[in-house]
Each structure stands twice: as C-alpha cells, then as structure tokens.
Amino acid sequence: MNKLILVVLTTFLFFGCQQDPKRKQTQVEPKGVDNIAYKWGEMALTATANDTEKFKPRPTITSRYLALIFVSVFDAWSRYDEKAIPVYLDSVNRRPVGEQTLKNKEIAISYAAFRTMNEYYYSDKELFTNFMKKMGLDPTNESLDPNTPEGIGNLAAKAVIQARKGDGANQYGEEDEENHQPYFDYTAYAPVNSADENVDPNRWQPKYFSDGKGGTYAPGCLTPYQKALVEFMNYIIQLMPL
C-alpha cells in the first residue's frame, strides 16, 4: 500500500518533469526511488506512521495532510515547468526556460515539502531538518524571494497553508467555538444515505467495516469538509497520460 501511494504521488511529477519533445533535452529526469518527489513521499509516509502512533488521527486527517503536502510540491514544481498551472501559487510567475533545470526543481520541491511537513507533522521537525541537511539544503532558509527556488518552495508551502486555513475542515479548531477542538464536526452532519440504502449516488454513503470481533459497524462522518484530497487527485488525473 505504501509503495502504491508513493507511485501515485510521484507519477504526476515524473510525467510533468519530462522535457518538451520539441526542446533539446540536456538532462535526464530521475525516476522511481531516485526522484526527489519519491524521496519526500517516503519521508511523508514515515511521518504519517509516526503521527499515527503518537496521536492516532482519523484516516481523513492523514489524507488531508498528504494531499496538502503534495499540492505544495506540485505548485513549487509548476513554476519550473513550461505549461503546468499551480493550484494556489498563481501569484508567482513561471520561471524563464533557462532556469527550468532539474536542480531548481528539486530545490523548490524540497522546500515546499519541508515547510508543509513542518506545519502538519510538527512533531517530526527534527527528522525533516536532518533530511534537508543530508541533501545539502539549508533548513533555516526562509526566503520568500520568488526569483529563487528556495523562495518559490517556501512560498508554495505558505500559499497552501494559508489557503486551507478556515476552509471548513476545522483543522485548527477555529470553527469549534466552545473548546476549539481540531477537526470536531461542528456541522453535526447527517448523511443522506444510510449504510444499507443509497438514495442519492452523488452524496456520501457510510460503509460497513469489520469491528474485529466478528461483527460490523458503519462509522459516521469522521471530519468536516475534506476537500483537499479531491482537489489533489483531480490534478493527478489531469497529468496522467491517456
């Protein structure tokens, strides 16, 4: 399962990073485990495992974190691609063709991943910092200069983090006026469909799961407004070759 997630996370960068066939190729884009997105994907899965052991988050929370991390990665990379359109980083201009190098892409991607992981997997900051140093990058570089790959990576992370605050998911407990509990379902959502009957196929339906004791149960809505994962997967699909 972990390998499948990494393949999905890196496929969009692999296909997107290929040079335009009309342009002379002067560099070979890394594939598989050598791809920088794959490496950060492994780091994200390690952090997810650590986070699960420490805090036992609901699956929808983990999905949200992974989605937002790699939306920022995509946005950072998009500024070094000829055609890619960012999700949130539309305030930063695409870099000139001469700057669309593998090195700049990897630097921008790394800072975007580093900053977003620090935000969402804050208990593993040391792990991410050591990984940055291992790659020869300065984890203390907080530049927001849109003319540098470091700045673009940091800006991509900042744009995603700011855009998703107050999006209804209640990530910071900002929607829960009583006790500010993160991800609390302040909407009191009641599904239109039941686990046994789907009256509206366009709406969410609870599903049965094994309770580990020979029986089943159908959990309710785990967290409100999980939109980030859908946005991310839509971009993945658009970048997949037919």
SULHUUR-V430989 format. One record per residue. N is the residue number from 1. NEAR is the number of other C-alpha atoms within 10 Angstrom. Layout:
N/NEAR, N/NEAR
This chain:
1/6, 2/10, 3/12, 4/8, 5/15, 6/20, 7/17, 8/16, 9/24, 10/24, 11/21, 12/19, 13/23, 14/20, 15/14, 16/20, 17/22, 18/14, 19/17, 20/12, 21/7, 22/6, 23/7, 24/8, 25/11, 26/9, 27/10, 28/10, 29/17, 30/15, 31/15, 32/14, 33/14, 34/10, 35/17, 36/21, 37/28, 38/24, 39/16, 40/24, 41/25, 42/17, 43/18, 44/22, 45/17, 46/15, 47/21, 48/21, 49/13, 50/15, 51/18, 52/14, 53/10, 54/10, 55/8, 56/13, 57/13, 58/12, 59/11, 60/16, 61/18, 62/19, 63/15, 64/19, 65/20, 66/22, 67/20, 68/23, 69/27, 70/26, 71/30, 72/33, 73/30, 74/32, 75/28, 76/36, 77/31, 78/28, 79/29, 80/26, 81/22, 82/16, 83/11, 84/16, 85/16, 86/21, 87/18, 88/22, 89/23, 90/14, 91/11, 92/17, 93/13, 94/22, 95/18, 96/12, 97/10, 98/7, 99/17, 100/19, 101/15, 102/16, 103/11, 104/20, 105/24, 106/21, 107/24, 108/29, 109/29, 110/27, 111/29, 112/32, 113/30, 114/26, 115/26, 116/27, 117/25, 118/18, 119/17, 120/22, 121/18, 122/14, 123/14, 124/17, 125/17, 126/11, 127/13, 128/22, 129/17, 130/14, 131/18, 132/18, 133/11, 134/10, 135/10, 136/10, 137/16, 138/14, 139/17, 140/8, 141/11, 142/14, 143/14, 144/16, 145/14, 146/19, 147/14, 148/16, 149/28, 150/28, 151/21, 152/31, 153/37, 154/28, 155/28, 156/37, 157/32, 158/19, 159/20, 160/22, 161/18, 162/11, 163/11, 164/16, 165/13, 166/13, 167/15, 168/19, 169/24, 170/23, 171/22, 172/14, 173/19, 174/18, 175/21, 176/17, 177/9, 178/9, 179/10, 180/14, 181/16, 182/15, 183/23, 184/20, 185/19, 186/17, 187/12, 188/9, 189/12, 190/9, 191/13, 192/15, 193/16, 194/15, 195/15, 196/11, 197/10, 198/14, 199/11, 200/10, 201/9, 202/9, 203/10, 204/14, 205/20, 206/18, 207/13, 208/13, 209/11, 210/10, 211/10, 212/8, 213/6, 214/6, 215/9, 216/12, 217/13, 218/15, 219/11, 220/14, 221/16, 222/15, 223/21, 224/19, 225/15, 226/17, 227/14, 228/18, 229/18, 230/13, 231/14, 232/21, 233/15, 234/10, 235/16, 236/18, 237/12, 238/10, 239/16, 240/14, 241/9, 242/5
